[in-house]
Amino acid sequence: MYITQGLHRHVQAKPHATAVRSNGRSITYAQLGERVARLACALKGLGVTSGDRVAMLSLNSHRYIEYYLGVPWADAVLNPVNIRWTAAEIIYSLDDSETSVLIVDETFKELGSKVANAAKTVGTVIYAGDGETPGGMLSYEALLAAATPVEDACRGGDSLLGVFYTGGTTGFPKGVMLSHNNVAFSSMSIVSTGSYGANAVYLHAMPMFHLADFSAMTALFFSGGTHIVLPTFAPQNVLETIEQERVSEMLLAPTMIQMLLDWRDKAPKASRLDLGTLTKIVYGASSITPALLERARTAFPAAGFFQAYGMTELAPIATFLSSEYHCQAHHESGKMYSAGQPGICVEVRIVDVDDREVPRGTVGEIIVRGPNVMLGYLNKPQETAEALRNGWMHTGDGGYMDEDGFIYVCDRLKDMIVSGGENIYSAEVETAIASHPAVAQIAAIGIPCEKWGETVHVVIVLKPGASANSEDIIAHCRQRIAGYKCPRSVEFRDALPLSSVGKVLKTELRKPFWENRERNIA
């Protein structure tokens, strides 16, 4: 399997159909195929050879889609750059992957120039913007105009597709090496569930550097749907684009869903938007609270909800919870709040510290085996050996499996709070507090305690205009979970630190409490 297969199929079968609409521009499948082939030619002309790394530092655009297809077309390897990183982290990833070409857009042209000059192996910077090409860079559009379309190298199978860096909050990031088979199998697994079909109009609101969006993009190319591209996520722009472009499907992190709902609730014109074409909302990247899920289902009654659980190392999908389980019956059974069942060709087990499978209903580590599991971490043999033991990817997530094979994710194992010898899962605390009517966002962490080792501390963002105090929050929590799981301290903030895809950065929340301590949880 190779990533460009879907493009080939639809250039042949539906050449005049719209493949991409981005920033007022509409591109057919035939036009996209030619632009991708020209980009591959241009890269080869710049000296890119088999296996060379090509990076992109950019907001979402049609050129980002061309990058994802054109680099493997040229027999090269992808390195999409996290736009939220510092210059030091970007330089590290460029050096670690030995990237030779960097593509930047208008937003990141200054940063791109800075990191390219500091990186050891970057020899060429391409400007993929609409303005004047900065000095020292080559024009993306000029390169394509001068190029002649070349045949696809058909790089595929177990060959390296890309280095997808993950982490970066507790030291320098790890480069996850994924093959064409890894991403293709994971994407085909998504298609097999009925998502991203041939008639889908999919909105790219997640950042394209993130593997979750790339996986959705690949799935949509396999099926032949239409890509609608927004440069960045902005609630008003997302909702207005759904109406204007008749969007049918999109992928969002839970924090993005919350931001959509918050804007919709306070904006008078939001109620007049026609969102009836939206039939599926896929959510993932972090857990969702029951309160937020119920609020979203009420706000978008025509949309089916669909959860995907996984991680970059799993290309990225492990399990699915389909729309049929987002109903009252499975609210009562609890399955609506599970991560669902393994995707096709994927096996999941729950194991103890010795990798022995535990009984159903018992919490252990979630491990995964299948064609979606990464090749390993670039230049990190020890970390690779620790993660890929006995052919299974050890996720670092704690969870359990019920009698029907549904997976319930309790917590990141590193986020588990150990207080007085009791294991407390932060997700359980967060779920209890999230049901408070004044709470918009919540994060629970363990902080040091001389007597108990750790105690539960929660950081809360209140809804606009709402009020609550520590006593209210703790009393609300005590009505829902055992007393030892409830917070001993409450902190109110205007915002939580978030990653580029909306994950709460608990490392940042814990840092001031654990600095200079013997147990500094990462």
Salt bridges, closest charged atoms under 4 A:
GLU34 OE2 - ARG38 NE 3.03
GLU66 OE2 - ARG35 NE 2.65
GLU66 OE2 - HIS62 ND1 3.07
ASP75 OD1 - ARG155 NH1 3.06
GLU106 OE2 - LYS109 NZ 2.87
ASP130 OD1 - ARG63 NH2 2.79
GLU141 OE2 - ARG35 NH2 2.75
GLU141 OE2 - ARG63 NE 2.91
ASP152 OD2 - HIS8 NE2 2.69
ASP213 OD2 - HIS204 ND1 2.79
GLU240 OE2 - LYS269 NZ 2.88
GLU245 OE1 - ARG21 NE 2.66
ASP262 OD1 - ARG295 NH2 2.74
ASP265 OD2 - ARG295 NH2 2.77
ASP274 OD2 - ARG246 NH2 3.38
GLU294 OE2 - ARG297 NH1 2.97
GLU347 OE1 - ARG369 NH2 3.02
ASP352 OD2 - ARG356 NE 3.05
ASP354 OD2 - ARG356 NH2 3.22
ASP355 OD1 - ARG389 NH2 3.44
ASP355 OD1 - HIS394 NE2 2.95
GLU357 OE1 - ARG349 NE 3.90
ASP397 OD1 - ARG412 NH1 2.87
ASP402 OD2 - LYS335 NZ 3.22
ASP404 OD2 - LYS335 NZ 2.92
ASP415 OD1 - ARG510 NH1 2.82
GLU428 OE2 - LYS485 NZ 2.88
GLU430 OE2 - LYS506 NZ 2.67
GLU450 OE2 - ARG517 NH1 3.50
GLU454 OE1 - ARG519 NH1 2.72
GLU491 OE1 - HIS457 NE2 2.89
GLU491 OE2 - ARG493 NE 2.77
GLU508 OE2 - LYS511 NZ 3.43
